[in-house]
Structure formats: C-alpha cells, structure tokens
Amino acid sequence: MGKFRVGYACLARLSFDGAYAKELFDRSLKSLSRLDVEVIHPPDLTVTEEDAEALAERFHAERVDVVLVQYGTFALGTLIPILADRLSTPFILWGVPEPSLGGPKLRSNSLCGVNMNAHTLMRLGRKYEYIFCEPEEAPELLRPSFRALECLKRLRRVRLGLVGYRAPGFYTSTFDEMGLRRLLGVEVHHVTLAELADEAKRFEPARVKQEIEAIRATAPTCDAAVTSDELDKAAALSLAFREVAAKNRLSAYAVKCWPEFSAHYGIMPCSTMSHLTDLGMLSACEGDVYGAVTMLMEHYLSGKTPMFADFIAIDEKRNVGLAWHCGSAPTCLAAKTARVRLGKHPTAEGGNKRGVTVNFPVEGSGPVTMARLGVGPNGLRMFFAGGEAVEPEATLAGNCWAVRFEAPVRRLLDIILGEGLEHHTALVQADVRADLRRIARWLGLEMLDVDGDGSSLSLKRKA
C-alpha cells in the first residue's frame, strides 16, 4: 500500500484579499510537505465552480484518501457541494485566523467560510473534521486525523481468516459478516481445520525443525511435559497457517481454538497463535472476529503488537485490573525479566493434558489501552479505557497483564458488566484513546468511553 494521499485545495473569493490567500496556499504546501503523506493539489487557488469541477475530477482520478479544504478567504458556498457530490472521501475543513482586524474590511473571513460550509456538509449528510490554525501549525493537528483515516483505509483492505466459527457457547464471538464488510470493508475468508491439518502434513521434517528452532528462540524454556510430537505439530501448524494466509492474502486470523484442535489435531494452537502474532499475523482466540479487528485497529494506530485477553479480576485498593489469557500472547510483550516457557494448556480437557501454550507475564510499564469493537443494543459500538501497566501480582499459567486504570476500576467494571460488554478485549502498549474516539465518530459508532466525561456513554435501553 502506497502513501496516504491527501487532496489539498485552498478556496478563495477574490473580492477578499486574493494575494493573502495565495500566500497561505504556498505556506500551506510547504507545511504539508513535513508530513509523511502524498499531497495532490491544483497549481493555484480554487475560485470558480469550473475550478471545483476540475479539482473533483483530478482528486477522483488520483484516488485521494481525504480531501483537505482550506479557506484562504471566504468562498462561494457552491464549491464544497461540487466536491462532496463527486467524491466519497472524508473531508477536513481548514480555517485560518484573520491576519488583522485593523483595516476598513476583512482580508480573509476564513472562519465564517468554514462555518458556512461545515453547515453545508452537515446538511448533505457528510461527516467531516476541521482544524483552525496557521499553516505552520497544521501538521501537528492533522497527524491524528490522518492516522485514524489511514487505519480505516488499511482495514478496508483486510482479508481476515476465520478458522471454524465461534467456540461452543461463546455468543460474544458471533458477528455480522456483511455488516462488518459494509462498515469497515473487512472481508472474512473461511478456513477449515481440515485444510490447515492437510497443509501441515506437507512440510518436510527439516522445515518443521527450523520452525521449532524459531519458536524456541522466543520461548527458550520448555516444560518436560511437552512432548516432541506436540512441538512438531505446533511448528507444522504455524507453517500451515502462514501458507494458507499467503495463498489467500490474509492479514489476520480469528481461530476457533477448541475443542476441535485438541480432539482432531492433537494439540492446542496457543503457541502457534502467539508465534503468528509475533510475526505480524495478528490472531484472536475462540473465533472472535470483532476481537481480531480490534487488534488490527490498535496495531495500525500504534505500530505496537496487541494482546487478546479476558478481563478477570480487579484490585480496588491499587485501582488495578487484570487481563489474562491461556497462553497465546505474543512473546514480544513478555516482561524483561520473565522466563518465557512452553507448556501444557491450563484448562483444556481439565488442564495440563495438551500442549502447547506460551507462559509469561506482560511487561509492567508504559501506557496501555484496553479496547473492544463489539455489539450493543443499537448495533456495533466501541469500548475503550486507558491506564498504565504495572507488574502483575498473579502467577497464573498463561499470560497476565496488570493495568492501573485511569478511571476508578469499579467504574470500569460497572460499565463492562452494566453495558453487557463482550468478555474479550484487546490491549496494546500505547494510548490510542483519542484515535479510537475519532474512528468511532467517523464510523458513527456509539462509544463506551470509560475515561470520557460521560457524554458519549449511552446508557439508554430499547423498551
């Protein structure tokens, strides 16, 4: 995927100060060049309807990802509808402060132009964002918007591999396939365990041995209870997942990890999913498609590798919550002093019967965002909460991530339980709450914003 493409135009009405608008145009292009984006722009100011028509054609032909409309001066209200009619891309309106208020007339009147045309976009049913600043201040204000919109662009190109469906009784892992595609463009490709098992049989022993060595490089300790046959199967399965992904152009996986894998393949796939996620093929457990999409969002926004987890405990005195899962977290999240070890699954078939899991606590430092794209009473919604990682006191098998939350942990729990949130969340070592708020607004999603002022938290229920 190439650079994010920004269609920029400076609109003006020459009865105001056209020379000043041209100066803004030149300063803005210089400022935008500091961003890591490709800027598509006309050679001069956009003044007439004919200018807007030509610009719309060019932006469409160049496949811009966002249209950045600056008001160098107040501009005719007929221009923005032309762009909005011809282009389905998001819009960002850009107003600039008045250069002076000491003369006999306004030189720019940019603020009024943005105001009028924001109303026009609202009436046309188009979502938009806005900035109001000098050209030199724009990059800092635009980066968050471009980051969120680039995340949405990347999601529209995702093909997600769903292995099986949901785990038995896990209605929290159900999803609307076409609704997801309509909202985000994510395509779900169905994969069977039989396909993976057949693929795993095709690899030569030498290739399997190499894969075992790669797994052991990230998990150097192995419990004696884990058999060589289990390690062989885990390595072959890792290769099979990657082969299927390459064949079908998959970006990530949601995996029904039990009971079929244990019953028909002979191992649990936890260590394989850990290794896949370490390699950039993010994988969510128990067939949770929305969980996998949340992981992708966090990854695209932060560049960090997320963990898929259950929220299992709170400590009100320390204001800490504990996220845990049974041994599929990526080893790149391991605490620096942790002993990363391969082991038997702690709960499958009663516990300690089947390999292979990866066991370690998560690093106890840095910002954390816990998030979930999930289903509410009115459709899809976005949940998120922020905090700081702390060293976990729990010594459970699998992977524990302790977070001292910004909000009172009892409030967090009240929202999770009171709002009927799914029991799976995704955590990432970054603060991406502002980005998730922006994405939710672009998508028109209800927000369960634990750290917000409550204005975005809908507590109403249908009668």
C-alpha positions as CSV (number, residue, x, y, z in Angstrom):
1,M,0.0,0.0,0.0
2,G,1.4,3.4,-1.0
3,K,1.5,6.6,1.0
4,F,-1.7,8.1,2.3
5,R,-2.9,10.5,-0.4
6,V,-4.2,14.0,0.6
7,G,-6.1,16.1,-1.8
8,Y,-5.5,19.7,-0.8
9,A,-7.2,22.8,-2.1
10,C,-7.2,26.5,-1.0
11,L,-10.6,28.0,-1.7
12,A,-11.0,31.8,-2.1
13,R,-13.2,34.6,-3.2
14,L,-11.1,37.4,-4.9
15,S,-13.3,40.2,-3.5
16,F,-11.4,39.5,-0.3
17,D,-7.5,39.5,-0.3
18,G,-6.6,37.1,-3.0
19,A,-2.9,37.8,-2.7
20,Y,-3.1,36.8,1.0
21,A,-4.9,33.6,0.1
22,K,-2.2,32.8,-2.4
23,E,0.5,33.3,0.3
24,L,-1.5,30.9,2.5
25,F,-1.6,28.4,-0.3
26,D,2.2,28.5,-0.7
27,R,2.9,28.4,3.0
28,S,0.5,25.5,3.4
29,L,2.1,23.4,0.7
30,K,5.4,23.9,2.4
31,S,4.0,22.9,5.8
32,L,2.2,19.9,4.4
33,S,5.5,18.6,2.9
34,R,6.6,17.9,6.5
35,L,4.0,15.1,6.8
36,D,4.7,11.6,5.5
37,V,1.9,11.8,3.0
38,E,1.5,12.4,-0.7
39,V,-0.2,15.8,-1.4
40,I,-2.3,16.2,-4.6
41,H,-3.1,19.8,-5.3
42,P,-4.0,22.2,-8.1
43,P,-1.5,24.8,-9.3
44,D,-3.4,27.7,-7.8
45,L,-6.3,28.9,-5.8
46,T,-9.8,27.2,-6.3
47,V,-12.1,30.1,-7.0
48,T,-14.8,29.2,-9.5
49,E,-17.3,26.3,-10.0
50,E,-15.2,25.3,-13.0
51,D,-12.1,25.1,-10.8
52,A,-14.0,22.9,-8.3
53,E,-15.3,20.6,-11.1
54,A,-11.8,20.1,-12.5
55,L,-10.4,19.5,-9.0
56,A,-13.1,16.9,-8.2
57,E,-12.2,15.1,-11.4
58,R,-8.5,15.1,-10.6
59,F,-9.0,14.0,-6.9
60,H,-11.1,11.2,-8.2
61,A,-8.6,10.1,-10.8
62,E,-5.7,10.3,-8.3
63,R,-7.7,8.3,-5.7
64,V,-7.1,10.6,-2.8
65,D,-7.8,9.3,0.7
66,V,-9.0,12.6,2.2
67,V,-9.9,16.0,0.9
68,L,-8.4,18.9,2.9
69,V,-10.3,22.1,2.0
70,Q,-8.6,25.3,3.3
71,Y,-10.5,28.6,3.3
72,G,-7.8,31.1,2.3
73,T,-10.7,33.5,2.3
74,F,-14.5,33.2,2.5
75,A,-15.6,31.3,-0.6
76,L,-18.7,30.7,-2.5
77,G,-21.0,28.1,-1.0
78,T,-21.4,26.4,-4.4
79,L,-17.9,25.0,-4.3
80,I,-18.0,22.4,-1.5
81,P,-21.2,20.7,-2.7
82,I,-19.4,20.0,-6.0
83,L,-16.6,18.3,-4.3
84,A,-18.9,16.5,-1.9
85,D,-21.2,15.3,-4.7
86,R,-18.3,13.9,-6.8
87,L,-16.1,12.4,-4.1
88,S,-17.0,9.9,-1.4
89,T,-13.8,10.5,0.6
90,P,-13.7,12.1,4.1
91,F,-13.4,15.9,4.3
92,I,-11.3,18.0,6.6
93,L,-12.1,21.8,6.6
94,W,-9.3,24.2,7.4
95,G,-9.8,27.7,8.6
96,V,-7.1,30.2,9.3
97,P,-7.1,33.1,11.8
98,E,-7.8,36.6,10.5
99,P,-4.4,38.2,9.6
100,S,-5.6,41.6,11.0
101,L,-8.7,43.4,12.2
102,G,-7.4,46.9,11.9
103,G,-8.3,47.7,8.3
104,P,-11.5,49.0,6.8
105,K,-12.6,45.5,5.7
106,L,-11.9,41.8,6.4
107,R,-9.0,40.5,4.4
108,S,-9.9,36.8,4.8
109,N,-13.1,36.0,6.6
110,S,-11.9,32.4,6.6
111,L,-13.6,31.4,9.9
112,C,-17.0,32.4,8.5
113,G,-16.3,30.4,5.3
114,V,-15.5,27.3,7.3
115,N,-18.6,27.8,9.5
116,M,-20.9,28.2,6.5
117,N,-19.5,25.1,4.7
118,A,-19.5,22.9,7.7
119,H,-23.2,23.6,7.8
120,T,-23.4,22.6,4.2
121,L,-21.6,19.3,4.7
122,M,-23.9,18.6,7.7
123,R,-27.0,19.2,5.6
124,L,-25.6,16.9,2.9
125,G,-25.1,14.2,5.4
126,R,-21.3,14.2,5.1
127,K,-19.0,13.6,8.1
128,Y,-16.1,16.0,8.4
129,E,-13.4,17.2,10.8
130,Y,-11.9,20.7,11.0
131,I,-8.8,22.5,12.1
132,F,-8.3,26.2,12.7
133,C,-4.7,27.3,12.7
134,E,-1.9,28.9,10.8
135,P,-0.2,26.8,8.1
136,E,2.8,26.1,10.2
137,E,0.7,24.6,13.0
138,A,-1.2,22.3,10.7
139,P,1.0,19.2,10.6
140,E,0.6,18.6,14.4
141,L,-3.2,19.0,14.2
142,L,-3.6,16.9,11.1
143,R,-1.4,13.9,12.1
144,P,-4.1,12.4,14.4
145,S,-6.8,12.7,11.7
146,F,-4.6,11.2,9.1
147,R,-3.6,8.4,11.4
148,A,-7.2,7.4,12.1
149,L,-8.2,7.7,8.5
150,E,-5.2,5.6,7.3
151,C,-6.2,3.0,9.9
152,L,-9.7,2.9,8.3
153,K,-8.1,2.7,4.8
154,R,-6.0,-0.2,5.8
155,L,-9.0,-2.0,7.3
156,R,-10.8,-1.8,4.0
157,R,-8.1,-3.9,2.5
158,V,-8.1,-6.6,5.2
159,R,-9.0,-10.2,4.4
160,L,-9.5,-11.9,7.8
161,G,-9.1,-15.7,8.1
162,L,-11.8,-17.3,10.3
163,V,-10.9,-20.8,11.3
164,G,-14.0,-22.6,12.1
165,Y,-16.6,-20.4,13.8
166,R,-17.1,-19.5,17.5
167,A,-16.2,-21.6,20.5
168,P,-19.1,-23.5,22.0
169,G,-21.5,-21.2,23.9
170,F,-19.4,-18.1,23.2
171,Y,-22.1,-15.9,21.8
172,T,-19.7,-13.0,22.5
173,S,-17.8,-14.2,19.4
174,T,-20.6,-14.0,17.0
175,F,-20.5,-11.4,14.2
176,D,-22.4,-9.9,11.3
177,E,-20.3,-10.8,8.3
178,M,-21.9,-8.4,5.8
179,G,-22.4,-5.7,8.4
180,L,-18.7,-5.7,9.1
181,R,-17.9,-5.5,5.5
182,R,-20.3,-2.6,5.0
183,L,-18.9,-0.7,7.9
184,L,-15.2,-1.3,7.6
185,G,-14.7,-3.2,4.3
186,V,-13.2,-6.2,6.2
187,E,-13.6,-9.4,4.2
188,V,-13.9,-12.7,6.1
189,H,-12.4,-15.7,4.4
190,H,-13.5,-19.0,5.9
191,V,-10.8,-21.7,6.7
192,T,-11.4,-25.2,8.0
193,L,-9.3,-27.2,10.4
194,A,-9.1,-29.9,7.8
195,E,-7.4,-27.5,5.4
196,L,-4.8,-26.5,8.0
197,A,-4.2,-30.1,9.0
198,D,-3.7,-31.2,5.4
199,E,-1.3,-28.3,4.8
200,A,0.6,-29.2,8.0
201,K,1.3,-32.7,6.7
202,R,3.1,-31.4,3.6
203,F,6.1,-29.9,5.3
204,E,9.4,-31.8,5.2
205,P,10.9,-32.7,8.7
206,A,13.8,-30.3,8.1
207,R,11.4,-27.3,7.6
208,V,9.5,-28.3,10.7
209,K,12.7,-28.5,12.7
210,Q,13.7,-25.0,11.5
211,E,10.3,-23.7,12.7
212,I,10.7,-25.3,16.1
213,E,14.1,-23.5,16.4
214,A,12.4,-20.2,15.5
215,I,9.7,-20.8,18.2
216,R,12.3,-21.8,20.8
217,A,14.2,-18.6,20.0
218,T,11.4,-16.6,21.5
219,A,10.4,-19.3,24.2
220,P,13.7,-20.9,25.2
221,T,12.3,-22.8,28.2
222,C,10.1,-25.9,27.6
223,D,8.3,-27.9,30.3
224,A,9.2,-31.6,30.4
225,A,5.6,-32.5,30.0
226,V,5.5,-31.0,26.4
227,T,6.3,-33.8,24.0
228,S,8.4,-33.7,20.9
229,D,5.3,-34.7,18.9
230,E,3.5,-31.7,20.3
231,L,6.3,-29.4,19.3
232,D,6.4,-30.9,15.8
233,K,2.7,-30.4,15.4
234,A,2.9,-26.8,16.7
235,A,5.6,-26.0,14.3
236,A,3.9,-27.6,11.3
237,L,0.7,-25.8,12.2
238,S,2.5,-22.5,12.3
239,L,3.8,-23.1,8.8
240,A,0.3,-24.2,7.7
241,F,-1.3,-21.0,9.0
242,R,1.2,-18.9,7.1
243,E,0.9,-20.9,3.9
244,V,-2.9,-20.6,4.0
245,A,-2.5,-16.8,4.7
246,A,-0.2,-16.4,1.8
247,K,-2.4,-18.4,-0.6
248,N,-5.5,-16.3,0.4
249,R,-3.9,-12.9,1.0
250,L,-5.0,-12.9,4.7
251,S,-4.0,-10.1,7.1
252,A,-5.0,-11.7,10.4
253,Y,-6.9,-14.7,11.9
254,A,-9.7,-15.4,14.3
255,V,-9.4,-19.0,15.4
256,K,-11.9,-21.4,16.9
257,C,-9.1,-22.9,19.1
258,W,-11.2,-25.5,20.9
259,P,-12.4,-28.2,21.1
260,E,-11.6,-29.4,17.5
261,F,-7.8,-28.7,17.5
262,S,-7.3,-30.8,20.6
263,A,-9.6,-33.6,19.6
264,H,-8.6,-33.9,15.9
265,Y,-5.2,-32.4,15.6
266,G,-3.8,-33.4,18.9
267,I,-2.6,-30.1,20.3
268,M,-4.0,-26.7,21.4
269,P,-2.9,-23.9,18.9
270,C,-2.0,-21.3,21.5
271,S,1.8,-21.2,21.0
272,T,1.1,-21.2,17.2
273,M,-1.1,-18.1,17.6
274,S,1.5,-16.5,19.8
275,H,4.1,-17.0,17.1
276,L,1.9,-15.8,14.3
277,T,1.1,-12.6,16.2
278,D,4.9,-12.1,16.9
279,L,5.4,-12.4,13.1
280,G,2.7,-9.7,12.4
281,M,-0.2,-12.1,11.6
282,L,-2.4,-11.0,14.4
283,S,-4.5,-13.8,15.8
284,A,-7.6,-13.8,18.1
285,C,-8.8,-16.8,20.1
286,E,-12.2,-18.5,20.2
287,G,-13.3,-17.4,16.8
288,D,-13.7,-13.8,17.8
289,V,-13.8,-11.8,14.6
290,Y,-14.5,-8.4,16.2
291,G,-11.7,-9.1,18.7
292,A,-9.3,-9.6,15.8
293,V,-10.5,-6.4,14.1
294,T,-9.9,-4.5,17.4
295,M,-6.3,-5.9,17.5
296,L,-5.8,-4.7,13.9
297,M,-7.1,-1.2,14.8
298,E,-4.8,-1.0,17.8
299,H,-1.8,-2.2,15.7
300,Y,-2.5,0.2,12.8
301,L,-2.9,3.1,15.2
302,S,0.2,2.5,17.3
303,G,2.6,0.3,15.4
304,K,2.6,-2.0,18.5
305,T,1.6,-5.6,18.9
306,P,-1.6,-6.1,20.9
307,M,-2.8,-9.0,23.1
308,F,-6.2,-10.6,23.1
309,A,-7.5,-11.3,26.6
310,D,-10.2,-11.9,29.1
311,F,-10.7,-9.3,31.9
312,I,-10.6,-11.5,35.0
313,A,-10.0,-9.5,38.3
314,I,-9.9,-6.1,39.9
315,D,-8.0,-4.8,42.9
316,E,-9.8,-1.7,44.2
317,K,-7.1,-0.7,46.7
318,R,-4.4,-0.5,43.9
319,N,-7.0,0.5,41.2
320,V,-5.7,-2.3,39.1
321,G,-7.4,-4.7,36.7
322,L,-6.0,-7.9,35.4
323,A,-6.3,-9.2,31.8
324,W,-5.4,-12.8,31.2
325,H,-5.4,-15.5,28.6
326,C,-4.3,-19.0,28.5
327,G,-1.0,-18.8,26.6
328,S,-1.4,-17.3,23.2
329,A,0.0,-13.8,23.8
330,P,2.9,-12.6,21.5
331,T,6.3,-13.1,23.2
332,C,7.3,-9.6,22.3
333,L,5.1,-8.4,25.2
334,A,7.0,-10.5,27.8
335,A,8.4,-8.7,30.9
336,K,12.1,-8.2,30.5
337,T,12.9,-10.5,33.5
338,A,10.3,-13.1,32.6
339,R,11.1,-16.7,31.9
340,V,9.2,-17.4,28.7
341,R,8.3,-21.1,28.6
342,L,6.3,-23.5,26.5
343,G,3.8,-25.6,28.5
344,K,0.6,-27.5,28.6
345,H,-2.7,-25.8,28.4
346,P,-4.0,-24.8,31.9
347,T,-7.7,-25.5,31.3
348,A,-8.3,-27.6,28.2
349,E,-9.6,-31.1,28.9
350,G,-9.4,-30.3,32.6
351,G,-5.9,-28.8,32.5
352,N,-2.3,-29.9,31.8
353,K,-3.3,-32.5,29.2
354,R,-2.4,-30.9,25.9
355,G,0.4,-28.6,24.7
356,V,1.3,-26.1,23.5
357,T,1.0,-22.7,25.3
358,V,3.4,-19.9,25.9
359,N,3.7,-18.7,29.5
360,F,4.9,-15.3,30.7
361,P,3.7,-12.1,32.4
362,V,3.5,-9.0,30.3
363,E,5.9,-6.1,30.9
364,G,4.7,-3.9,33.8
365,S,5.4,-0.4,32.4
366,G,4.1,2.1,29.9
367,P,0.7,3.3,28.8
368,V,-2.0,0.8,27.9
369,T,-5.3,1.0,26.1
370,M,-7.9,-1.8,26.5
371,A,-10.5,-1.7,23.7
372,R,-13.3,-3.7,22.1
373,L,-15.2,-3.3,18.9
374,G,-18.4,-5.1,19.8
375,V,-22.2,-5.4,19.7
376,G,-24.6,-3.3,21.8
377,P,-28.3,-3.0,21.8
378,N,-28.2,-0.5,18.9
379,G,-25.6,-2.1,16.8
380,L,-21.8,-2.0,16.8
381,R,-20.1,0.1,19.4
382,M,-16.6,1.0,20.6
383,F,-15.4,0.5,24.2
384,F,-12.0,1.7,25.5
385,A,-10.2,2.6,28.7
386,G,-6.7,3.7,29.4
387,G,-4.1,3.2,32.1
388,E,-0.5,2.3,33.0
389,A,0.9,-1.2,33.0
390,V,2.1,-2.5,36.4
391,E,3.9,-5.6,37.5
392,P,1.3,-8.4,37.9
393,E,1.0,-10.0,41.3
394,A,-0.8,-13.0,39.8
395,T,1.2,-16.1,39.0
396,L,-1.3,-17.8,36.8
397,A,-0.3,-20.0,33.9
398,G,-0.7,-18.3,30.5
399,N,-0.3,-14.5,30.2
400,C,-1.2,-11.9,32.7
401,W,-1.3,-8.1,32.1
402,A,-1.9,-5.9,35.1
403,V,-3.1,-2.3,34.4
404,R,-3.6,0.6,36.8
405,F,-6.5,2.3,35.1
406,E,-7.0,6.0,34.8
407,A,-10.7,5.7,35.8
408,P,-11.7,4.0,39.1
409,V,-11.5,0.3,38.4
410,R,-15.0,-0.1,39.9
411,R,-16.4,2.3,37.3
412,L,-14.7,0.3,34.6
413,L,-16.3,-2.9,35.9
414,D,-19.7,-1.2,36.2
415,I,-19.5,-0.3,32.5
416,I,-18.3,-3.7,31.4
417,L,-21.0,-5.6,33.3
418,G,-23.7,-2.9,33.2
419,E,-23.4,-2.4,29.5
420,G,-23.1,-6.1,28.7
421,L,-19.7,-5.8,27.1
422,E,-18.2,-9.0,25.5
423,H,-15.7,-10.8,27.7
424,H,-12.8,-10.5,25.2
425,T,-10.8,-7.3,24.9
426,A,-7.6,-6.3,23.1
427,L,-4.8,-4.4,24.9
428,V,-1.9,-2.5,23.4
429,Q,1.1,-0.8,24.9
430,A,0.1,2.7,23.8
431,D,-2.5,5.4,24.5
432,V,-4.8,5.3,21.4
433,R,-8.0,6.5,23.1
434,A,-8.1,9.8,21.2
435,D,-7.6,7.9,17.9
436,L,-10.4,5.5,18.8
437,R,-12.7,8.4,19.6
438,R,-12.0,9.8,16.2
439,I,-12.6,6.5,14.5
440,A,-15.9,6.0,16.3
441,R,-17.1,9.4,15.2
442,W,-16.1,8.8,11.6
443,L,-18.0,5.4,11.7
444,G,-21.0,6.8,13.6
445,L,-20.5,4.3,16.4
446,E,-21.7,4.5,20.0
447,M,-18.8,4.9,22.4
448,L,-18.3,3.3,25.8
449,D,-15.6,5.8,26.7
450,V,-14.6,4.9,30.2
451,D,-12.3,7.9,30.7
452,G,-14.6,10.5,28.9
453,D,-17.0,12.9,30.6
454,G,-19.9,10.5,30.0
455,S,-21.4,12.5,27.1
456,S,-20.6,9.7,24.7
457,L,-21.7,6.9,27.0
458,S,-25.2,5.8,26.1
459,L,-26.9,4.1,29.0
460,K,-30.4,4.0,27.4
461,R,-32.1,0.7,26.5
462,K,-34.7,0.0,24.0
463,A,-38.1,-0.6,25.6
